[in-house]
Amino acid sequence: MSLVSVPDTLSVDRPADTIRWAAEQFGAHALVVTASFEDAVLVHVAATAVPGIEIVLLDTQYLFAETKWLVDELTKKLDLNLRIVHPLPEVQPDNLWQSDVEACCAIRKVEPLQRSLTGKAGWITGVRRVDGPTRANTPIASFDIGRNITKINPLAGFSDDDMLLYAQLHDLPANPLTERGYPSIGCWPCTRPVAEGEDRRNGRWSGNAKTECGLHG
């Protein structure tokens, strides 16, 4: 990816300004926010900065019940313009995650993401630098050459404390799994709680060398 020129006035501690800049740059209709609903912060920032902005949830067929609960709560609370993107019809629940996690993510995450980005100029994500070593240098905005789209990461500079404070200030519900030791939440077969001192991403695809689902690298 190559960096995108962003105004000097944009700051990592004002994510709403970044989203409003993206709407002015590309048009609100040309933006899409992909949210995992691991927490409520990205969705709240986006929906309040640009009301009616499209929020996409990739339904992998294996979302936690707690994640679905948070989706419902935020949709009602924020009157979200939510679009749920499913895998292709021929993809049915199976045990592929037991034998080939790369292939499972490819058909349940990567391909649906590609469809959700079709016709869009800007892709807004919740990627943060503190998520792990592979994300430590995440810019506020860059051009994703492979997907031919500008990728915007308004929360790139947010720490865990920033996320918690934002949620408290705006009285946002939390994904119940976070209180049970899940700092990073994906699909239930491939997500586990982490022990104290472990990297937050260690609970994803535990026992595999895999660290990313393919959406962000």
C-alpha positions, 0 to 999 in steps of 0.5 A: 500500500502507498500512503494517501495525502491527508490534511495536516489538521487530521489527528489520530485522536479525532477519528470523527474528523477523519471520517468527515474528511473521507466523506468530503473527499469521496462522497458519503455514498462512496464509503463503506465501514466494515465492522466486526462488532468486537466493540462499539467505538468504530460504529458509533464514530462513523454513524455520528460523524456521517449519519446514514453511512453504510456499515457492513457486517461480514456474517461468516456463519460462525459469529458469536451470539454475543457479537450478534447481540451487540449488532442488534443493540447498536442498530437500534441505539444508533439507527444504523444503515446496516448491511449484512453480507453473507458468503456465496449461496454455495458456502454452507456451514461445515468443518473447513475451519478444522482442516484449512483456516486459510480457505475458510477465511477466504470464502467467508471473509475475503470474498464477501469483503470484496463484494462489499467494496464493489463500487466504493472509493473509501473503505473505513476500518477499525484497525489499530496500531496496538492490535499487534506487530503486523499493524504497528505502522498502520496509517490513517489512510493509504491506497490499497493497490490490490483492491483499488480503494482508499483504506481509512483507519480512523482509530489507528492511534487509539490505545485500549484506554482511549477505546474504553474512555470513548465507550464510557463517555458515550455510554456504549454497550460492550461486547460481553466477551471482552469481560471474559478475556477475549480482547480480539473477537472473530469467529467462535471456532477460531477464537479463545480467551487470552491469558494475562500477559499474552498478546491480544491476537494470540487468541485468534487461530490459536495453534496456527501460524496464521495471524490475519484473516486476509482482510487487512494483510 
